[in-house]
Amino acid sequence: MMQSMSQLLSGKDGAQEAPSRGGSTWVAVLAACVGQFVVVLDVSVINVALPSIRSGLDIGETGLQWVVNAYVIAFAGFLLLGGRASDLFGRKAVFVFGLGVFTAASLLGGLAQAPWMLIVARALQGIGAAVLSPATLAILTTTFPEGPARIKAVAIWTAVGTGGGAAGGLIGGLLTDYLSWRWVLLINVPLGLVVIVATVAWLAESRSDQAHRRRLDLPGAVLVTLGVGSLAYGISQSEGHGWGSPRTLTFLIVGVVALLAFVAVEQRTREPLMPLGVFRVRSVSAANAITIVSGMGFYAMWYFLSLYMQNVLKYSAVQTGLALLPHTATIILSAQFAPRLMRWIKGRTLLVIAGLLTAAGFIWQGNMDADGSFLATLLGPGIVFSFGAGLMMTLLAVSATTGVELSESGLVAGLANTSRTMGGALGLSVLASVAARRTADVGPGAEGLASGYGRAFVVSGAIILVSMLMIPFLPKPQPQTPAE
């Protein structure tokens, strides 16, 4: 197995890989996983620190909202550009650049002395993360050929990335309670520097042979960044202002128009940012469609569980993080089981099983009430939907990056991340509205909150079931030889 994982893919499209030096494959896995971990971590870790940030910088409610939104909107807007850049300029170079921007922005945010400095730092973090995240997956898909070795690498990447989202509450709570809110940002600096040094020293570069002759499609880059960023901002405004408000509608319309213009430009340009032919690959188009829809439901796992534990069960931030550890461990285990299960169960069948487990766990979790406890209310359903979700996310990540030329690996990685991010943003808005409406019907207090959060989980289960209707559109998997 180690021998098969130490050989870099020579490439079916002329993509060239530098020879492996000193075990560059394990460096590739380590760098990709750590990069994805910090990207996902910084989406959730900041939430726990918001009260301390408010008092520490004397920041208002609007400014506090922008501390969160600046990262998410910049991240969503630049993902496709970041993914394509890794194809054109080299996955290693773009990975190091993205992680460098992310690390520098983390230092700026941790040292911020005014609200605007923190908001700018968070936006720069989002840009760095958008460049970094697609490169992490592209590094794996160009290091390992399609088959068992790649599936194992992607499974590790999925597990570590998901663990970052789950660990955010615990890490954020510990750092905020025992050090300072600044350390939820500063902790990225030493971690980022170590990974940059290891990547520069040991990771082989990879890019398409044709990359040096290609130019970045700037009109397309501007339009897709404007379009996705506007959509992300419009969706974020719907929760507070409603879907029909002028602010929400304006940004949603701008986003749709910009994306339509992007498609028109891509059809006519000689060197498009996104060759539209990639959507003719069934694995890419179907997996991304499933990812967008299922991503709306997955958001419930951490967001509403955290709210239920803290607002109803009165857990502290640290207790909430600790209570989520079984969920995190289950996702990591299920992601690691995915390659083994795929030897015995066909990909689409296994994805159906994963979806059913996830939906069943969500619906079971929807029975939460004001008198719930960890063992009786959280552990059972949490293990069920976490196991299903770990399988489902791993299988979708593999499908979304299968069947494409190596020269487009960064692009499809950016597309998969964009689908997941936009699905999560839309899901938060929809599910928050569902929860608020249910709480208003039941009444204020713990019972009303628990009922609202429970309804959000039931709707999440229904969303997962809807996403499964698209599974038959995935291509049948090709026979694979067992891993060595």
Residue, then its C-alpha position, 0 to 999 in steps of 0.5 A: m500500500m505504501q508503495s502504491m501511495s508513493q507514486l505520483l500520477s503521470g497524467k492522462d492529459g499530459a499533466q506532469e508531476a515532479p518525482s516523489r522526494g522523501g515521501s512526498t505523498w504523505v506530505a501531500v495528505l498532511a498538507a491537504c488535511v491541515g489546510q482544509f482543517v483550518v479553512v473549516l475550523d475558522v468558519s465555526v471557531i469564531n462564533v464562540a468568541l463573538p461575545s468576547i470580541r464584542s466587548g474587547l473591541d466595543i463592536g456593534e451588532t452590525g459590525l459583529q455580523w460582518v466579522v462572520n459574513a466577511y469570511v463566508i462571502a469572500f470565501a464563497g466568491f473566490l472559490l472558483l477563481g482559486g480552484r482554476a488558479s491552481d490548475l494554471f499556476g501549479r497546485k503547490a504554488v497556489f496552496v502555499f500562496g493561499l495558506g500564506v494569505f490566510t496565515a498573515a490575515s490571521l495574524l492581522g486579525g489577532l492583533a486588530q485594535a479596531p473593528w474595521m481591522l478585524i473585518v478586513a482581516r476576516a475578508l482576507q482570511g476568506i480570500g486565502a481560504a478560497v485559494l487554499s481549499p480547492a488546492t487541498l483537494a486538487i493536490l490529492t486528486t493529482t497525487f493519487p490516481e482514480g481508485p482505492a488510493r485516492i478514495k482513502a486520501v479523500a476519506i482522510w481529507t473529508a474526516v479531518g475537514t469535518g472534524g475542523g467544523a465540529a472542533g470549532g466550538l471546543i477549540g474556540g471555547l478553550l482558547t477564549d475562556y483560558l487565553s483570549w478571543r485573539w487566540v482563535l485567530l493567532i493559533n493559525v499562525p504557527l500552524g500555517l508556518v509549519v505547513i508552509v515550510a513542510t510543503v515548500a521543502w517536500l511537496a512536489e509541484s504539479r500543473s498541466d503541460q499546457a498551463h504555461r501557455r494559458r492566461l487567466d480569464l479575468p472577465g470570467a473571474v470578475l463575473v463569477t466572483l461578483g455573482v457567487g459573492s452577491l448570492a452569498y450576501g443576499i442569502s445571508q441577508s434573508e434571515g434578518h430582512g426576509w426574502g422579499s426585502p429590497r436589500t435581499l432581492t437586490f443582491l440576489i438579482v445582481g448575483v443571478v445576472a452576473l452568473l448569467a453573464f459569466v456563462a455567456v462570457e465562458q461560451r465565447t472566450r478562447e480560454p475560459l475560467m470554467p470550461l462549461g463542458v465539465f458539466r457534461v461529465r455526469s459524475v461532476s454535474a450530479a455530485n455537485a447537484i446532490t452536494i448543494v441540496s444535501g449541504m442545506g441539511f448538513y448545516a443542521m448538525w453543528y449549528f442547531l445542536s450547538l444552539y440546543m445545547q447552550n440555549v436549552l440544556k445550558y451547556s457552556a461553550v466548552q461543554t458543548g464542544l466536548a458533547l460534540l466529540p462523539h459526533t466528530a469521532t463517528i464522522i471520522l470513523s465512517a469516512q475511513f470505512a468508506p473505502r472498505l465498504m466500497r469494495w463490497i457495496k456499489g457506490r450508488t447503493l452505498l450513497v443511498i444507504a448513507g443518505l437514509l442513515t443521515a435522514a433517519g438520524f436527523i428525523w430522530q434528532g427532531n424529537m428533542d425537547a426541553d428536558g433532554s439529556f446527552l445520553a437520551t437525546l443527543l448520543g443515539p441520533g447523533i451517532v446515526f446521522s454522523f455515520g451517514a454524513g461521513l459516508m455521504m460527504t466522502l462519496l460525494a467528494v470522490s464523485a465530484t472529482t472523478g472522470v475529469e482531466l488533471s488540467e481541470s482538477g483544481l476547477v472541479a475542486g473549487l466547484a465542489n467547495t462552492s456547491r457545499t458552501m452555497g448549499g450551507a448558506l442557503g440551508l442556514s437561512v431556510l432552516a433558521s426561518v423554519a426554527a423561528r416560525r416553529t418557536a413562535d407558534v409554540g411560545p417563548g422559553a426552552e420548550g419553544l426553542a427545543s421545538g424549533y430546533g427539532r423542526a429544523f432537524v426534521v426538515s433537514g432529514a427531508i432535504i437529505l431525502v430529496s437530494m437522494l432523488m438525484i443519486p440515479f443520475l450518477p454514473k455507475p462505478q467502474p470496476q476497481t482493483p483492490a488496494e495493495 
